[in-house]
Amino acid sequence: ANADAAMYRAKEFGRDNFQFYAPEFNTRAHEKFLLQEELRNALARSEFILLYQPQVDLRSGDVFAVEALLRWKHPTRGMVAPDTFIPTAEETGLIVPIGDWVLHEACRQNKAWQDAGLPPLTVCVNVSARQFREPNLIGRVVNALTDSGLEARHLELEVTESLIMQDVELAVATMDALQSLGVQISIDDFGTGYSSLSALKTFPVARLKIDKSFIKDLAADENDQAVASAVISLGQNLHL
């Protein structure tokens, strides 16, 4: 058991490393196991909720889109932020059914707003690396749109720059297939990956979202201002 704990600890740090056993490894392994079980139960018990962050056109002041943000309404811990549980969900594959729920719920809510007479807007949903690699991703998106009755043009899927660069050929093929449905694609956390400008022009994307590390000190940091200005110009020149 101790050797197993050390092995799993080593795996957390990636390939080509080793870890000597320490008593806290068992504690961490136990906590991780409990989190996995709680995540499985959370879906069945409807403990996940979505919060919607508006995206505003600064010229008109109009809300043109909302981003669906996943939160876990835990029965004893209260509201749990995604960075606490998403890594475990990714590792175990639970991110796939959780991501399915997010996709269906976001589409359902957007259609409900439209049916209530609100102006049409786009709902943006983050897609994890594990979800993006699923061979039936396109079918899952089609199911969410069909079940909700939402038009594909009112759905935007966000993928990270680093995710795309893991396998550019596969990523572009998947994005092309999604775009052919009418779904919009945006690149999240732009500026943190390693995409070249020559590669970027082949990506079928509607928007670039500048990474928050370049935005949080924008008012005072001239370097951040330069980066943000360059990305905005890039997007405009690519007609995004």
Backbone as JSON, one array per atom type, in Angstrom:
{
  "sequence": "ANADAAMYRAKEFGRDNFQFYAPEFNTRAHEKFLLQEELRNALARSEFILLYQPQVDLRSGDVFAVEALLRWKHPTRGMVAPDTFIPTAEETGLIVPIGDWVLHEACRQNKAWQDAGLPPLTVCVNVSARQFREPNLIGRVVNALTDSGLEARHLELEVTESLIMQDVELAVATMDALQSLGVQISIDDFGTGYSSLSALKTFPVARLKIDKSFIKDLAADENDQAVASAVISLGQNLHL",
  "N": [[0.83, -1.21, 0.0], [1.96, 1.23, 0.8], [3.94, 1.51, -1.13], [2.31, 1.74, -3.37], [1.07, 4.18, -2.83], [3.25, 5.93, -3.03], [3.87, 5.52, -5.71], [1.55, 6.52, -7.04], [1.75, 9.14, -6.24], [4.09, 9.9, -7.55], [3.2, 9.75, -10.17], [1.59, 11.97, -10.31], [3.36, 13.97, -10.75], [4.18, 13.66, -13.3], [6.01, 12.04, -16.01], [9.12, 10.15, -15.73], [10.14, 10.53, -13.07], [10.62, 10.04, -9.51], [9.25, 9.14, -6.28], [9.8, 9.02, -2.81], [8.21, 7.17, -0.24], [5.94, 8.82, 1.94], [4.13, 9.46, 4.96], [1.99, 11.27, 4.6], [1.19, 10.8, 2.02], [-0.68, 8.73, 1.93], [-2.82, 9.98, 3.15], [-3.39, 12.0, 1.28], [-4.03, 10.4, -0.92], [-6.3, 9.15, 0.04], [-8.01, 11.35, 0.4], [-8.24, 12.12, -2.23], [-9.55, 9.91, -3.33], [-12.0, 10.08, -1.95], [-12.91, 12.5, -2.99], [-13.31, 11.8, -5.67], [-15.45, 9.97, -5.4], [-17.38, 11.67, -4.33], [-17.71, 13.42, -6.45], [-18.84, 11.74, -8.38], [-21.29, 11.24, -7.12], [-22.28, 13.81, -7.03], [-23.25, 14.55, -9.56], [-25.46, 12.83, -9.82], [-27.01, 13.75, -7.74], [-27.66, 16.28, -8.45], [-25.99, 18.48, -7.76], [-24.39, 20.28, -9.05], [-24.18, 23.57, -10.4], [-24.76, 26.28, -12.69], [-23.29, 29.42, -13.19], [-23.69, 32.59, -14.75], [-21.69, 34.64, -16.58], [-21.74, 37.85, -17.8], [-20.9, 39.1, -21.08], [-19.93, 42.1, -22.38], [-20.56, 44.54, -24.84], [-18.45, 47.12, -25.24], [-18.82, 49.43, -26.66], [-21.57, 49.8, -27.11], [-22.74, 49.01, -24.76], [-24.34, 46.84, -24.55], [-25.26, 43.52, -23.59], [-23.9, 40.82, -25.16], [-23.27, 38.2, -25.0], [-22.97, 35.36, -22.77], [-20.93, 33.71, -20.4], [-20.85, 30.39, -19.37], [-20.32, 29.31, -16.16], [-19.06, 26.81, -14.19], [-20.06, 25.61, -11.02], [-19.86, 23.92, -7.87], [-22.25, 23.02, -5.72], [-21.78, 22.09, -2.84], [-22.94, 19.87, -0.29], [-21.86, 20.1, 2.31], [-19.47, 21.59, 2.18], [-20.17, 23.93, 1.0], [-20.2, 26.42, -1.62], [-18.18, 25.35, -4.19], [-15.3, 26.09, -5.98], [-14.26, 25.58, -9.42], [-11.51, 25.0, -9.8], [-10.82, 23.42, -7.72], [-11.89, 20.9, -8.1], [-11.91, 20.2, -10.82], [-9.35, 19.29, -11.92], [-9.18, 16.65, -10.83], [-11.5, 15.57, -11.9], [-10.84, 15.64, -14.6], [-8.66, 13.85, -14.66], [-9.83, 11.41, -13.92], [-11.72, 11.03, -15.84], [-14.29, 11.76, -15.32], [-14.9, 14.26, -16.11], [-16.08, 14.17, -18.58], [-18.9, 13.23, -18.45], [-19.69, 15.29, -16.69], [-19.09, 17.55, -18.2], [-20.88, 17.11, -20.3], [-23.29, 17.53, -18.96], [-23.02, 20.27, -18.34], [-22.99, 21.38, -20.93], [-25.56, 20.65, -21.93], [-27.21, 21.91, -20.01], [-26.49, 24.63, -20.25], [-27.27, 25.18, -22.89], [-30.01, 24.64, -22.66], [-30.8, 26.63, -20.81], [-30.21, 28.98, -22.23], [-32.02, 28.78, -24.37], [-34.37, 28.9, -22.9], [-34.28, 31.54, -21.98], [-34.58, 32.87, -24.42], [-37.14, 31.96, -25.15], [-38.57, 33.26, -23.23], [-38.67, 35.76, -24.18], [-36.44, 37.38, -24.15], [-33.7, 39.21, -25.66], [-31.88, 37.51, -28.24], [-28.85, 35.85, -27.44], [-25.41, 34.75, -27.2], [-24.3, 31.75, -25.71], [-21.49, 30.77, -23.93], [-19.37, 28.02, -23.59], [-16.96, 26.25, -21.8], [-14.63, 23.89, -23.01], [-12.98, 21.05, -22.04], [-9.67, 19.54, -22.25], [-9.84, 16.75, -22.17], [-12.53, 16.3, -22.89], [-12.48, 17.38, -25.46], [-10.96, 15.59, -26.86], [-12.6, 13.43, -27.06], [-14.01, 11.0, -29.17], [-16.67, 11.18, -29.97], [-17.45, 13.81, -29.68], [-18.67, 15.69, -31.41], [-21.19, 14.55, -31.85], [-22.19, 14.7, -29.24], [-22.46, 17.44, -28.89], [-24.36, 18.0, -30.88], [-26.52, 16.56, -29.8], [-27.04, 18.05, -27.47], [-27.87, 20.49, -28.56], [-30.1, 19.67, -30.05], [-31.78, 18.54, -28.07], [-32.34, 20.78, -26.52], [-33.36, 22.6, -28.32], [-32.02, 24.82, -29.13], [-30.59, 27.09, -31.45], [-27.65, 26.46, -33.34], [-25.98, 28.64, -33.81], [-26.12, 30.19, -31.6], [-24.48, 29.14, -29.73], [-21.3, 28.96, -28.31], [-18.16, 27.47, -28.18], [-15.44, 27.23, -26.03], [-12.01, 26.8, -26.29], [-8.7, 26.12, -25.12], [-5.59, 27.69, -25.98], [-3.3, 26.12, -25.58], [-4.41, 23.57, -25.59], [-5.18, 23.25, -28.27], [-2.67, 23.25, -29.49], [-1.61, 20.83, -28.75], [-2.3, 18.88, -30.58], [-2.44, 19.93, -33.49], [-3.49, 19.35, -36.05], [-5.63, 17.53, -35.56], [-7.13, 19.15, -33.86], [-7.88, 21.33, -35.51], [-9.42, 19.97, -37.42], [-11.52, 19.06, -35.81], [-12.56, 21.52, -34.91], [-13.34, 22.59, -37.36], [-15.42, 20.81, -38.0], [-17.24, 21.4, -35.96], [-17.73, 24.07, -36.53], [-19.01, 23.77, -38.97], [-21.46, 22.93, -38.16], [-22.51, 25.25, -37.32], [-21.8, 26.19, -34.92], [-19.96, 28.45, -32.89], [-16.46, 29.08, -32.34], [-14.07, 29.85, -29.88], [-10.84, 30.99, -28.76], [-9.56, 30.49, -25.67], [-7.73, 31.97, -22.93], [-5.72, 33.15, -24.46], [-2.41, 33.74, -25.54], [-0.92, 32.42, -23.72], [-0.08, 30.05, -24.73], [1.67, 28.38, -27.42], [1.16, 28.96, -30.04], [1.85, 29.67, -33.41], [1.79, 32.55, -35.57], [1.32, 31.86, -38.17], [0.04, 29.43, -37.9], [-2.18, 30.2, -36.47], [-3.8, 31.61, -38.28], [-5.07, 29.62, -39.64], [-6.9, 28.58, -37.95], [-10.29, 27.96, -37.34], [-11.78, 30.17, -35.88], [-13.9, 32.37, -33.95], [-13.38, 34.26, -32.03], [-10.82, 35.7, -29.95], [-9.71, 35.3, -26.67], [-8.11, 37.18, -24.42], [-5.59, 36.16, -22.18], [-6.03, 36.26, -18.62], [-3.78, 36.97, -17.18], [-2.57, 38.97, -18.58], [-4.3, 41.02, -18.3], [-5.06, 41.71, -15.71], [-3.42, 43.7, -14.51], [-3.68, 45.76, -16.22], [-4.24, 48.53, -16.28], [-2.05, 49.76, -15.11], [0.31, 48.58, -16.0], [2.58, 48.87, -18.52], [3.65, 46.99, -20.27], [1.71, 44.96, -20.28], [-0.33, 46.42, -21.44], [0.72, 46.8, -23.98], [0.8, 44.15, -24.94], [-1.95, 43.46, -24.87], [-2.96, 45.35, -26.66], [-1.67, 44.53, -29.01], [-2.77, 41.96, -29.4], [-5.45, 42.61, -29.77], [-5.28, 44.1, -32.16], [-4.34, 42.06, -33.8], [-6.53, 40.3, -33.79], [-8.45, 41.93, -35.04], [-7.3, 42.26, -37.58], [-7.46, 39.67, -38.47], [-10.08, 39.48, -38.82], [-11.76, 38.78, -36.69]],
  "CA": [[0.0, 0.0, 0.0], [2.84, 2.39, 0.84], [4.57, 1.62, -2.46], [1.29, 2.24, -4.28], [0.89, 5.6, -2.56], [4.39, 6.63, -3.62], [3.75, 5.44, -7.17], [0.53, 7.46, -7.49], [2.3, 10.48, -6.01], [5.04, 10.15, -8.64], [2.43, 9.97, -11.39], [1.06, 13.33, -10.29], [4.41, 14.88, -11.21], [4.52, 13.35, -14.68], [6.92, 10.94, -16.3], [10.55, 10.25, -15.45], [10.5, 11.0, -11.74], [10.27, 9.07, -8.48], [8.91, 9.71, -4.98], [9.88, 8.14, -1.66], [6.96, 7.16, 0.52], [5.77, 9.65, 3.13], [2.8, 9.15, 5.52], [0.92, 12.13, 4.08], [0.73, 10.31, 0.72], [-1.91, 7.98, 2.15], [-3.88, 10.96, 3.42], [-3.74, 12.62, 0.01], [-4.7, 9.4, -1.75], [-7.65, 8.95, 0.6], [-8.79, 12.55, 0.08], [-8.52, 12.08, -3.67], [-10.57, 8.89, -3.53], [-13.26, 10.63, -1.47], [-13.34, 13.51, -3.95], [-13.84, 11.09, -6.84], [-16.76, 9.43, -5.06], [-18.29, 12.8, -4.18], [-17.99, 13.94, -7.79], [-19.81, 10.83, -8.99], [-22.59, 11.46, -6.49], [-22.73, 15.18, -7.27], [-24.07, 14.56, -10.76], [-26.72, 12.14, -9.54], [-27.77, 14.53, -6.76], [-27.89, 17.63, -9.01], [-25.29, 19.45, -6.92], [-23.71, 21.26, -9.89], [-24.97, 24.68, -10.91], [-24.05, 27.18, -13.61], [-23.41, 30.87, -13.06], [-23.51, 33.15, -16.09], [-20.94, 35.9, -16.57], [-22.06, 38.57, -19.04], [-19.88, 39.72, -21.93], [-20.56, 43.37, -22.74], [-20.0, 45.36, -25.91], [-18.09, 48.38, -24.6], [-19.29, 50.56, -27.45], [-23.02, 49.99, -26.96], [-23.19, 48.66, -23.42], [-25.24, 45.69, -24.64], [-24.77, 42.17, -23.32], [-24.04, 40.05, -26.4], [-23.0, 36.79, -24.71], [-22.7, 35.01, -21.38], [-20.09, 32.52, -20.24], [-21.35, 29.47, -18.35], [-19.27, 28.99, -15.2], [-19.48, 25.67, -13.37], [-19.81, 25.61, -9.58], [-20.35, 22.74, -7.16], [-22.96, 23.39, -4.48], [-21.52, 20.93, -1.99], [-23.84, 19.88, 0.87], [-21.18, 20.48, 3.55], [-18.4, 22.56, 1.93], [-20.7, 25.14, 0.38], [-19.91, 26.6, -3.04], [-16.81, 24.92, -4.48], [-14.82, 26.6, -7.27], [-13.85, 24.48, -10.29], [-10.09, 24.61, -9.71], [-10.7, 22.44, -6.64], [-12.31, 19.55, -8.49], [-11.75, 19.91, -12.25], [-8.21, 18.41, -12.21], [-9.54, 15.26, -10.52], [-12.5, 15.16, -12.89], [-10.09, 15.39, -15.84], [-7.83, 12.66, -14.5], [-10.66, 10.21, -13.8], [-12.67, 10.93, -16.95], [-15.61, 12.26, -14.92], [-15.14, 15.54, -16.78], [-16.91, 13.95, -19.77], [-20.31, 13.39, -18.1], [-19.92, 16.62, -16.12], [-19.11, 18.46, -19.35], [-22.15, 16.89, -20.99], [-24.33, 18.22, -18.19], [-22.82, 21.71, -18.54], [-23.4, 21.71, -22.29], [-27.02, 20.55, -22.02], [-27.85, 22.91, -19.15], [-26.26, 25.95, -20.82], [-28.14, 25.31, -24.07], [-31.4, 24.7, -22.18], [-31.04, 27.93, -20.2], [-30.23, 30.01, -23.27], [-33.29, 28.66, -25.08], [-35.41, 29.37, -21.98], [-34.25, 33.01, -22.03], [-35.17, 33.29, -25.69], [-38.57, 31.69, -25.1], [-39.17, 34.25, -22.33], [-38.74, 37.03, -24.89], [-35.21, 38.15, -24.05], [-32.96, 39.27, -26.93], [-30.98, 36.37, -28.43], [-27.43, 36.04, -27.17], [-24.58, 33.54, -27.3], [-23.82, 31.16, -24.45], [-20.14, 30.24, -24.14], [-19.11, 26.86, -22.74], [-15.58, 25.77, -21.85], [-14.43, 22.48, -23.35], [-11.7, 20.6, -21.5], [-8.84, 18.73, -23.15], [-10.38, 15.38, -22.19], [-13.76, 16.34, -23.7], [-12.15, 17.7, -26.85], [-10.4, 14.4, -27.48], [-13.62, 12.39, -27.18], [-14.33, 10.8, -30.59], [-18.06, 11.52, -30.26], [-17.73, 15.18, -29.24], [-19.63, 16.35, -32.31], [-22.5, 13.99, -31.54], [-22.63, 15.22, -27.94], [-22.9, 18.82, -29.12], [-25.62, 17.91, -31.63], [-27.56, 16.13, -28.86], [-27.38, 19.17, -26.58], [-28.63, 21.46, -29.35], [-31.38, 19.06, -30.41], [-32.6, 18.39, -26.87], [-32.75, 22.1, -26.02], [-33.99, 23.39, -29.36], [-31.23, 26.02, -29.36], [-29.89, 27.16, -32.73], [-26.21, 26.3, -33.16], [-25.28, 29.93, -33.87], [-26.18, 30.81, -30.28], [-23.57, 28.4, -28.85], [-19.87, 29.14, -28.56], [-17.32, 26.58, -27.39], [-14.13, 27.82, -25.76], [-10.89, 25.87, -26.12], [-7.48, 26.86, -24.8], [-4.52, 27.69, -26.99], [-2.42, 24.96, -25.34], [-5.14, 22.37, -26.02], [-5.08, 23.18, -29.73], [-1.31, 22.97, -29.91], [-1.26, 19.43, -28.46], [-2.44, 18.16, -31.85], [-3.05, 20.98, -34.31], [-4.27, 18.77, -37.15], [-6.88, 17.02, -34.99], [-7.9, 20.28, -33.33], [-8.48, 22.08, -36.62], [-10.47, 19.12, -38.0], [-12.66, 19.09, -34.88], [-13.14, 22.86, -34.95], [-14.03, 22.71, -38.66], [-16.67, 20.06, -37.91], [-18.14, 22.17, -35.11], [-18.12, 25.28, -37.27], [-19.95, 23.38, -40.02], [-22.78, 22.84, -37.52], [-22.97, 26.6, -37.01], [-21.29, 26.53, -33.59], [-18.8, 29.33, -32.91], [-15.31, 28.63, -31.57], [-13.17, 30.9, -29.42], [-9.63, 30.53, -28.08], [-9.48, 31.03, -24.32], [-6.37, 32.1, -22.37], [-4.8, 33.4, -25.57], [-1.16, 34.37, -25.16], [-0.19, 31.54, -22.8], [0.37, 28.88, -25.47], [2.82, 28.55, -28.32], [0.71, 28.94, -31.43], [2.49, 30.64, -34.29], [0.82, 33.34, -36.32], [0.96, 31.12, -39.39], [-0.94, 28.41, -37.51], [-3.4, 30.87, -36.0], [-4.68, 32.03, -39.38], [-5.81, 28.46, -40.14], [-7.88, 28.15, -36.95], [-11.64, 28.48, -37.62], [-12.28, 30.73, -34.62], [-14.65, 33.62, -34.03], [-12.91, 35.21, -31.04], [-9.67, 35.43, -29.09], [-9.89, 35.82, -25.31], [-6.78, 37.43, -23.87], [-5.43, 35.55, -20.86], [-6.19, 37.23, -17.52], [-2.48, 37.42, -16.7], [-2.24, 40.19, -19.32], [-5.38, 41.97, -18.12], [-5.3, 42.1, -14.32], [-2.7, 44.93, -14.2], [-3.68, 46.5, -17.49], [-4.27, 49.99, -16.09], [-0.77, 50.28, -14.64], [1.47, 47.89, -16.59], [2.72, 49.22, -19.93], [3.88, 45.77, -21.04], [0.4, 44.33, -20.47], [-1.06, 47.25, -22.4], [1.27, 46.52, -25.3], [0.35, 42.82, -25.34], [-3.38, 43.52, -25.14], [-3.15, 46.11, -27.9], [-1.21, 43.7, -30.13], [-3.74, 40.88, -29.62], [-6.65, 43.23, -30.34], [-4.97, 44.39, -33.56], [-4.27, 40.77, -34.49], [-7.9, 39.83, -33.99], [-9.11, 42.77, -36.05], [-6.72, 41.95, -38.89], [-7.94, 38.34, -38.87], [-11.54, 39.62, -38.94], [-12.41, 38.05, -35.59]],
  "C": [[0.86, 1.25, 0.0], [3.52, 2.61, -0.51], [3.58, 2.17, -3.47], [1.09, 3.74, -4.08], [2.01, 6.42, -3.16], [4.32, 6.64, -5.13], [2.74, 6.45, -7.68], [0.99, 8.91, -7.3], [3.26, 10.84, -7.13], [4.3, 10.46, -9.93], [1.89, 11.39, -11.46], [2.07, 14.33, -10.83], [4.87, 14.57, -12.63], [5.53, 12.23, -14.79], [8.33, 11.23, -15.8], [10.86, 10.92, -14.11], [10.13, 9.92, -10.73], [9.97, 9.81, -7.19], [9.12, 8.66, -3.9], [8.58, 8.26, -0.87], [7.03, 8.12, 1.71], [4.35, 9.42, 3.64], [1.68, 9.99, 4.93], [0.41, 11.67, 2.72], [-0.58, 9.56, 0.87], [-3.09, 8.91, 2.4], [-4.35, 11.6, 2.12], [-4.5, 11.65, -0.89], [-6.12, 9.17, -1.28], [-8.55, 10.13, 0.27], [-9.18, 12.56, -1.4], [-9.61, 11.06, -3.99], [-11.94, 9.41, -3.1], [-13.81, 11.67, -2.45], [-13.93, 12.87, -5.2], [-15.25, 10.57, -6.57], [-17.79, 10.55, -4.92], [-18.67, 13.39, -5.53], [-19.01, 13.06, -8.51], [-21.22, 11.07, -8.43], [-23.16, 12.83, -6.81], [-23.62, 15.28, -8.51], [-25.44, 13.96, -10.49], [-27.61, 12.97, -8.62], [-28.03, 15.96, -7.22], [-27.24, 18.72, -8.16], [-24.52, 20.49, -7.74], [-24.68, 22.35, -10.33], [-24.11, 25.48, -11.88], [-24.34, 28.62, -13.23], [-23.09, 31.45, -14.43], [-22.88, 34.53, -16.0], [-21.18, 36.64, -17.87], [-20.82, 39.07, -19.76], [-20.53, 40.93, -22.58], [-19.81, 44.04, -23.88], [-19.72, 46.74, -25.34], [-18.57, 49.6, -25.37], [-20.76, 50.86, -27.21], [-23.52, 49.75, -25.54], [-24.11, 47.45, -23.39], [-24.53, 44.4, -24.25], [-24.98, 41.34, -24.58], [-23.81, 38.56, -26.18], [-22.87, 36.61, -23.2], [-21.81, 33.77, -21.37], [-20.64, 31.67, -19.1], [-20.2, 29.03, -17.45], [-19.78, 27.92, -14.24], [-19.1, 25.88, -11.91], [-20.44, 24.36, -8.97], [-20.96, 23.19, -5.84], [-22.9, 22.2, -3.54], [-22.37, 20.99, -0.72], [-23.18, 20.29, 2.18], [-20.1, 21.55, 3.35], [-18.92, 23.89, 1.39], [-20.34, 25.2, -1.1], [-18.43, 26.31, -3.31], [-16.43, 25.4, -5.88], [-14.24, 25.45, -8.1], [-12.39, 24.07, -10.16], [-9.84, 23.61, -8.6], [-10.98, 21.03, -7.12], [-12.1, 19.21, -9.97], [-10.52, 19.04, -12.55], [-8.5, 16.94, -11.93], [-10.55, 14.73, -11.52], [-11.83, 14.84, -14.23], [-9.35, 14.06, -15.76], [-8.65, 11.38, -14.52], [-11.6, 10.01, -14.98], [-14.06, 11.4, -16.59], [-15.93, 13.59, -15.57], [-16.05, 15.37, -17.99], [-18.4, 14.02, -19.42], [-20.63, 14.73, -17.46], [-20.0, 17.65, -17.24], [-20.38, 18.33, -20.17], [-23.28, 17.63, -20.29], [-24.24, 19.73, -18.4], [-23.35, 22.13, -19.91], [-24.92, 21.7, -22.43], [-27.7, 21.66, -21.22], [-27.68, 24.32, -19.71], [-27.15, 26.19, -22.04], [-29.6, 25.44, -23.64], [-31.72, 26.08, -21.62], [-31.1, 29.04, -21.25], [-31.54, 29.98, -24.05], [-34.44, 29.16, -24.21], [-35.45, 30.9, -21.95], [-34.89, 33.51, -23.31], [-36.68, 33.11, -25.68], [-39.3, 32.68, -24.19], [-39.2, 35.64, -22.95], [-37.5, 37.9, -24.76], [-34.48, 38.16, -25.39], [-32.01, 38.08, -27.05], [-29.53, 36.74, -28.1], [-26.71, 34.7, -27.27], [-24.23, 33.05, -25.91], [-22.49, 30.46, -24.74], [-19.85, 29.15, -23.12], [-17.67, 26.42, -22.91], [-15.54, 24.28, -22.15], [-13.04, 22.07, -22.86], [-10.94, 19.77, -22.53], [-9.4, 17.32, -23.28], [-11.65, 15.32, -23.04], [-13.43, 16.5, -25.18], [-11.62, 16.49, -27.59], [-11.41, 13.27, -27.63], [-14.02, 12.22, -28.64], [-15.76, 11.18, -30.95], [-18.44, 12.91, -29.76], [-18.79, 15.84, -30.1], [-21.05, 15.85, -32.02], [-23.05, 14.5, -30.23], [-23.15, 16.65, -28.09], [-24.24, 18.84, -29.86], [-26.76, 17.52, -30.69], [-28.0, 17.27, -27.96], [-28.22, 20.21, -27.31], [-30.02, 20.93, -29.66], [-32.31, 18.99, -29.2], [-33.14, 19.73, -26.37], [-33.55, 22.91, -27.04], [-33.24, 24.67, -29.67], [-30.56, 25.96, -30.73], [-28.38, 27.15, -32.48], [-25.48, 27.64, -33.12], [-25.29, 30.66, -32.53], [-25.33, 30.06, -29.25], [-22.14, 28.67, -29.28], [-19.09, 28.22, -27.63], [-15.93, 27.2, -27.25], [-13.09, 26.72, -25.54], [-9.64, 26.69, -25.85], [-6.46, 26.72, -25.93], [-3.63, 26.46, -26.83], [-3.09, 23.66, -25.75], [-5.0, 22.18, -27.53], [-3.69, 22.72, -30.16], [-0.85, 21.56, -29.56], [-1.33, 18.58, -29.73], [-3.19, 19.09, -32.8], [-3.95, 20.4, -35.38], [-5.63, 18.26, -36.66], [-7.76, 18.17, -34.5], [-8.6, 21.05, -34.43], [-9.61, 21.28, -37.26], [-11.72, 19.14, -37.12], [-13.35, 20.45, -34.9], [-13.88, 23.1, -36.26], [-15.38, 22.01, -38.61], [-17.69, 20.8, -37.06], [-18.64, 23.42, -35.82], [-19.13, 24.95, -38.36], [-21.36, 23.19, -39.46], [-23.38, 24.22, -37.3], [-22.51, 27.07, -35.65], [-20.06, 27.42, -33.74], [-17.7, 28.76, -32.01], [-14.5, 29.84, -31.13], [-11.96, 30.27, -28.74], [-9.53, 31.25, -26.75], [-8.02, 31.09, -23.88], [-5.34, 32.38, -23.45], [-3.57, 34.17, -25.07], [-0.32, 33.51, -24.24], [0.37, 30.31, -23.51], [1.51, 29.22, -26.41], [2.39, 28.54, -29.78], [1.42, 30.03, -32.23], [1.42, 31.4, -35.05], [0.4, 32.62, -37.58], [-0.06, 30.04, -39.08], [-2.27, 29.06, -37.15], [-4.35, 31.21, -37.14], [-5.47, 30.86, -39.97], [-6.89, 28.0, -39.16], [-9.25, 28.76, -37.26], [-12.29, 29.03, -36.36], [-12.96, 32.07, -34.84], [-14.06, 34.69, -33.12], [-11.62, 34.73, -30.38], [-9.96, 36.05, -27.73], [-8.51, 35.95, -24.67], [-6.69, 36.85, -22.46], [-5.43, 36.61, -19.77], [-4.86, 37.74, -16.98], [-2.03, 38.7, -17.39], [-3.25, 41.31, -19.06], [-5.44, 42.53, -16.7], [-4.58, 43.39, -13.92], [-2.67, 45.88, -15.39], [-3.58, 48.01, -17.29], [-2.9, 50.56, -15.76], [0.45, 49.72, -15.35], [1.54, 48.16, -18.09], [2.96, 47.99, -20.8], [2.57, 45.04, -21.3], [-0.43, 45.11, -21.48], [-0.59, 46.97, -23.82], [0.8, 45.17, -25.82], [-1.12, 42.84, -25.71], [-3.66, 44.25, -26.44], [-2.76, 45.28, -29.12], [-2.21, 42.6, -30.44], [-5.02, 41.44, -30.24], [-6.44, 43.53, -31.82], [-4.92, 43.11, -34.39], [-5.66, 40.26, -34.79], [-8.63, 40.62, -35.06], [-8.6, 42.45, -37.45], [-7.13, 40.58, -39.41], [-9.46, 38.3, -38.97], [-12.28, 38.78, -37.91], [-13.32, 39.0, -34.82]]
}
